[in-house]
Amino acid sequence: MQLPLVIDAVELSKVIDQPHVIVIDLSSEAHYETSHIPGAIRLEPTRMLCGQAPIPNKIASDAQLSELFSDAGITEASHVVVYDDQKGPWAGRFVWTMHCCNLFNVSFLNGHLDAWRLEGFPVEQTPHTPVPSSLTVSHQGTPLLADYSFIEKHVAQGDISIWDARALDEYQGTKVVNASKGGHIPTAKWLEWTDVLAHEAPALLLSPNAIKQQIVAAGLDTTKPIVTHCQTHRRSGLTYIAGLYAGIDDMRCYDGSWFEWGNLPNSAVEKSH
């Protein structure tokens, strides 16, 4: 059964009882304990991160991700549906992480638990512990991950487009968060991550056409690979999904994000007001 990248609550309700469908909740433990989609497995979202200095928000190691996916019971035959309680950033990053590991049977639940509730579908409080699998994955060589050297090289060549998903004051450099300098990557265009949402309660994405129009209006060049980032590649998890949903085939992510770029002594920075 082939499920879409972005799935709505009604679509999920029709397949949720299929044995190969795994629903993953990346919400806080407190939210998960209060209510979650029946059968959903909670994973701690920070397990997607390497957790090691100097840039702890970079993608986790192959060993870490193999353990994470195995703990969730994921196999190559599984189809994962993921949601969170933060309007989509963690869920988007989870999809990106699976894609980096050549696991493409994964869907983003549009509207998350709020949309599920609004449709009148049941929730539960019972925690679920899956039967672990023995999945081994690798993200080595994935084209979906853009690192500092890749961005520096291709910005100079003018053959990529950079999507900065942070708040405007971060992009402009008037607000500096956990960095030695503020501003943005040269040539980067600003489109805040929440701008791809139609509304936030529930956090539903705009239509693909509307997102595409926003991307073009922001000055991003859809004929080139688009590299999206934020401060720690959490918010840009959502913009990765939004770009794919809008029909952009070549979406990539800079997992180091501004936490890395803004702390490197020789990184080039632009500011605008």
C-alpha positions as CSV (number, residue, x, y, z in Angstrom):
1,M,0.0,0.0,0.0
2,Q,1.5,3.3,-1.1
3,L,0.6,6.2,1.2
4,P,1.3,9.9,0.4
5,L,4.1,12.0,1.9
6,V,1.5,14.2,3.6
7,I,-1.5,12.2,5.0
8,D,-4.6,13.6,6.6
9,A,-6.4,12.1,9.6
10,V,-9.2,10.5,7.6
11,E,-6.6,8.8,5.3
12,L,-4.7,7.5,8.4
13,S,-7.9,6.2,10.0
14,K,-8.5,3.9,7.0
15,V,-5.0,2.2,7.3
16,I,-4.1,2.5,10.9
17,D,-5.0,-1.1,11.7
18,Q,-2.8,-2.5,8.9
19,P,0.0,-4.5,10.5
20,H,2.8,-2.7,8.6
21,V,1.7,0.8,9.6
22,I,3.6,2.2,12.5
23,V,2.4,5.5,14.1
24,I,5.1,7.5,15.9
25,D,4.4,10.3,18.3
26,L,7.3,12.7,18.8
27,S,5.4,14.8,21.4
28,S,6.5,15.5,24.9
29,E,6.2,12.6,27.4
30,A,3.5,14.5,29.3
31,H,1.4,15.1,26.1
32,Y,1.8,11.5,25.1
33,E,0.6,10.3,28.5
34,T,-2.4,12.6,28.4
35,S,-3.6,11.4,25.0
36,H,-2.3,10.0,21.7
37,I,-3.5,8.2,18.6
38,P,-4.4,4.6,19.4
39,G,-1.3,2.3,19.0
40,A,1.1,5.2,18.6
41,I,4.6,4.7,19.8
42,R,6.4,7.6,21.5
43,L,10.0,8.3,20.6
44,E,12.2,11.0,22.1
45,P,12.9,13.4,19.2
46,T,16.3,14.4,20.4
47,R,17.5,10.8,19.6
48,M,17.6,12.0,15.9
49,L,20.5,14.3,16.9
50,C,24.1,13.2,17.4
51,G,24.1,14.9,20.8
52,Q,27.9,15.5,20.7
53,A,29.9,18.7,20.7
54,P,30.6,20.9,18.9
55,I,27.4,20.7,17.0
56,P,25.0,18.4,18.9
57,N,22.1,19.1,16.5
58,K,23.7,17.4,13.6
59,I,22.2,14.1,12.3
60,A,22.8,11.1,14.6
61,S,25.3,8.4,13.7
62,D,24.4,5.4,11.7
63,A,24.6,3.3,14.9
64,Q,22.3,5.7,16.8
65,L,19.7,5.8,14.0
66,S,19.8,2.0,13.5
67,E,19.1,1.7,17.3
68,L,16.3,4.3,17.1
69,F,14.5,2.8,14.2
70,S,14.9,-0.7,15.6
71,D,13.5,0.3,18.9
72,A,10.4,1.6,17.1
73,G,10.0,-1.8,15.4
74,I,10.6,-0.3,11.9
75,T,11.5,-2.7,9.1
76,E,12.0,-2.1,5.4
77,A,8.4,-3.3,5.0
78,S,7.0,-0.8,7.5
79,H,5.1,2.4,6.6
80,V,5.7,5.0,9.3
81,V,3.3,7.9,10.0
82,V,4.7,10.6,12.3
83,Y,3.4,13.6,14.2
84,D,4.4,15.9,17.0
85,D,3.1,18.6,19.3
86,Q,5.1,21.5,17.9
87,K,3.3,22.2,14.6
88,G,5.5,19.8,12.7
89,P,9.2,20.5,13.0
90,W,10.2,17.3,14.7
91,A,7.9,15.2,12.5
92,G,9.4,16.8,9.4
93,R,12.9,16.2,10.7
94,F,12.0,12.5,11.3
95,V,10.8,12.2,7.7
96,W,14.1,13.8,6.5
97,T,16.1,11.5,8.7
98,M,14.4,8.4,7.3
99,H,14.9,9.7,3.8
100,C,18.6,10.2,4.5
101,C,18.7,6.5,5.3
102,N,16.9,5.6,2.1
103,L,13.7,4.8,3.9
104,F,10.9,6.5,2.0
105,N,7.9,4.7,3.4
106,V,7.0,7.5,5.7
107,S,4.2,10.0,6.0
108,F,3.7,13.3,7.8
109,L,0.4,13.6,9.6
110,N,-1.1,16.9,8.5
111,G,-2.6,18.6,11.6
112,H,-1.1,16.1,14.0
113,L,-3.2,15.0,17.0
114,D,-5.4,18.1,16.9
115,A,-6.7,17.2,13.4
116,W,-7.2,13.6,14.5
117,R,-9.4,14.8,17.4
118,L,-11.3,17.2,15.2
119,E,-12.4,14.3,13.0
120,G,-13.9,12.7,16.1
121,F,-11.4,9.8,16.1
122,P,-10.6,8.1,19.5
123,V,-7.5,8.8,21.5
124,E,-6.0,6.8,24.3
125,Q,-3.6,7.0,27.2
126,T,-2.1,3.5,27.1
127,P,1.6,3.6,26.3
128,H,2.9,1.2,23.7
129,T,6.2,-0.6,23.5
130,P,6.9,-2.1,20.1
131,V,8.7,-5.4,19.4
132,P,12.2,-4.2,18.3
133,S,13.4,-5.0,14.8
134,S,17.0,-5.5,13.6
135,L,17.1,-2.7,11.0
136,T,20.5,-1.4,10.1
137,V,20.7,1.9,8.3
138,S,23.3,4.3,6.9
139,H,23.1,7.9,5.8
140,Q,26.6,8.1,4.4
141,G,26.7,9.8,1.1
142,T,23.1,11.0,1.1
143,P,22.5,14.0,-1.1
144,L,19.8,15.2,1.2
145,L,22.3,16.5,3.8
146,A,24.2,19.7,2.9
147,D,27.2,20.5,5.1
148,Y,29.1,23.7,5.6
149,S,31.7,23.0,2.9
150,F,29.0,22.1,0.4
151,I,27.1,25.3,1.1
152,E,30.2,27.5,1.0
153,K,31.2,26.0,-2.4
154,H,27.8,26.1,-4.1
155,V,26.9,29.6,-2.8
156,A,30.0,30.8,-4.5
157,Q,29.0,29.0,-7.7
158,G,25.5,30.3,-7.5
159,D,23.9,26.9,-8.2
160,I,21.9,26.4,-5.0
161,S,19.2,28.4,-3.3
162,I,19.2,28.8,0.5
163,W,15.9,28.8,2.5
164,D,16.3,30.4,5.9
165,A,13.3,29.3,8.0
166,R,14.1,31.3,11.2
167,A,12.3,34.4,12.5
168,L,12.9,37.6,10.7
169,D,15.0,39.2,13.5
170,E,17.3,36.2,13.4
171,Y,17.6,36.4,9.7
172,Q,18.3,40.1,9.8
173,G,20.9,39.7,12.6
174,T,19.1,41.8,15.2
175,K,18.6,38.8,17.3
176,V,21.4,36.4,17.9
177,V,20.7,32.9,19.4
178,N,23.5,30.7,20.6
179,A,26.0,32.1,18.1
180,S,29.0,34.4,18.0
181,K,27.4,36.5,15.2
182,G,24.1,37.2,13.7
183,G,22.8,37.5,10.2
184,H,22.3,35.0,7.4
185,I,24.2,32.9,4.9
186,P,25.0,34.9,1.8
187,T,22.2,34.8,-0.8
188,A,19.8,33.1,1.6
189,K,16.2,34.0,1.3
190,W,13.8,34.3,4.3
191,L,10.6,32.4,4.6
192,E,9.6,31.7,8.2
193,W,8.7,28.1,8.9
194,T,5.2,28.9,10.2
195,D,4.4,30.7,6.9
196,V,3.8,27.4,5.3
197,L,0.9,26.7,7.6
198,A,-2.7,27.6,6.8
199,H,-3.4,28.0,10.5
200,E,-1.9,26.7,13.7
201,A,-4.8,25.0,15.5
202,P,-4.7,22.5,14.1
203,A,-1.3,23.0,12.4
204,L,-2.3,22.3,8.8
205,L,-0.1,22.9,5.8
206,L,-1.2,25.3,3.1
207,S,-2.0,23.7,-0.2
208,P,0.9,22.6,-2.4
209,N,0.2,25.4,-4.8
210,A,0.0,28.1,-2.1
211,I,3.3,26.9,-0.6
212,K,5.0,26.9,-4.0
213,Q,3.7,30.5,-4.6
214,Q,5.2,31.5,-1.2
215,I,8.6,29.9,-2.0
216,V,8.8,31.7,-5.4
217,A,7.6,35.0,-3.9
218,A,10.4,34.8,-1.2
219,G,12.9,34.7,-4.1
220,L,13.9,31.0,-3.8
221,D,14.9,29.5,-7.1
222,T,13.0,26.3,-7.6
223,T,15.2,25.4,-10.7
224,K,18.1,24.8,-8.3
225,P,18.5,22.6,-5.3
226,I,17.0,24.2,-2.3
227,V,18.8,23.9,1.0
228,T,16.8,24.8,4.1
229,H,18.0,25.5,7.6
230,C,17.1,27.3,10.8
231,Q,19.0,27.5,14.1
232,T,19.3,23.8,14.8
233,H,17.5,22.1,12.0
234,R,14.3,21.6,13.9
235,R,12.0,24.3,12.4
236,S,13.5,23.5,9.0
237,G,12.2,20.0,9.4
238,L,8.8,21.4,8.6
239,T,10.1,23.5,5.6
240,Y,11.7,20.3,4.2
241,I,8.3,18.7,4.1
242,A,6.6,21.8,2.8
243,G,9.0,22.0,-0.1
244,L,8.5,18.4,-1.1
245,Y,4.7,18.8,-0.7
246,A,4.9,21.8,-3.0
247,G,6.5,19.6,-5.7
248,I,10.1,20.7,-5.3
249,D,12.1,17.6,-6.1
250,D,15.5,18.6,-4.8
251,M,15.1,19.6,-1.2
252,R,18.1,19.3,1.1
253,C,18.8,20.3,4.7
254,Y,21.8,21.9,6.5
255,D,21.7,20.1,9.8
256,G,24.5,22.2,11.3
257,S,22.2,25.3,10.6
258,W,23.0,28.6,12.2
259,F,24.3,27.0,15.4
260,E,27.3,25.9,13.3
261,W,27.5,28.7,10.7
262,G,27.1,31.5,13.2
263,N,29.9,30.2,15.4
264,L,32.5,29.5,12.8
265,P,35.1,32.3,12.8
266,N,35.5,32.4,9.0
267,S,32.0,31.9,7.8
268,A,30.6,34.7,5.6
269,V,27.6,36.5,6.9
270,E,25.1,39.0,5.4
271,K,22.8,41.2,7.4
272,S,19.7,43.0,6.3
273,H,17.1,45.3,8.0
